Amino acid sequence: MRTTVTLDDDVTAAVDRLRRERSIGVSEAVNELVRAGLAAGRSPARFRQTSARLGLRIDVANVAEALEILEGSSAR
């Protein structure tokens, strides 16, 4: 495919650098750089767990006891 594009200065510098390093043409250099960018993809954002204080001050070591405190004895 033939098309006209305008490259930013930093992209032009990368194309020129690759052309000199490998002794290749502009089209081949642009294709290689685009393929490298496509292959790299984007890494997903790192998941970070957050917590919030709920104001509850009960011991949850004994689940049955904690449920009784939270729900009341009549919830059974």
N, C-alpha and C positions, 0 to 999 in steps of 0.2 A: 504494500500500500504506500502510496506517495501522498505526503501532506506537508504543509508548512506549519511549523511551530516556533514559538518564541521561547528561548531558554533563558533562565535567569543567569546572572554572572557566575554564581557558585556551581551551577549545573554545567555551564560551558567549560569552566575550569576542570571539572571532573571528567568531562568528555575528552578534553584536550590531554589531560594527564594520562588517561587510559589509552588514548591513541598513540601517544609517545612511548608508553611502556610496552605496548604489544604490537606496535607498527600496524595498526588497523585503520580502517576508514571511519568516518563520522557515523554512518548508519550502523555499522557493527558495534561501535562503542556505545551508542545510545541504546541499541537493543540489549546489550549485555548489562548495562546499568539498570534498565527497566526490569529485566528478568530477575536481577539480583534483588531489586526492591520488592517485586511480587513474591519471590520465594521467601524473603525475610518475614513478610506478613507483620501483623501486629500482635504483640503479646497481650493477653488479657490483663485487665487491671487486677492487681493483687487484692485478694479478699482480706479484709481486716475486720475481725469481730470486735464489736463494741458492747459495752455493758452500761447499765444505768442503775442507780440506786432506787429501789422501790419503797424504801422506808420500812420494810418488814424486818423485824428482829426476832426471828424464831429459829430454833435449831431444827434443821431438816435431816439430821442423822437418822431419826426414827420417822419414816414416812407416814405411818399410821397416826402417830401423835401430831405431826405437822398438819395433816389433813383435818384432824379433829379440831385443832386450834383454828384453822382457816375457815372450815365449813360448818363447824359446830357438831355436837354429838348427835343431833337429830337428822343429819344428812345421810346417815347410814341406811 
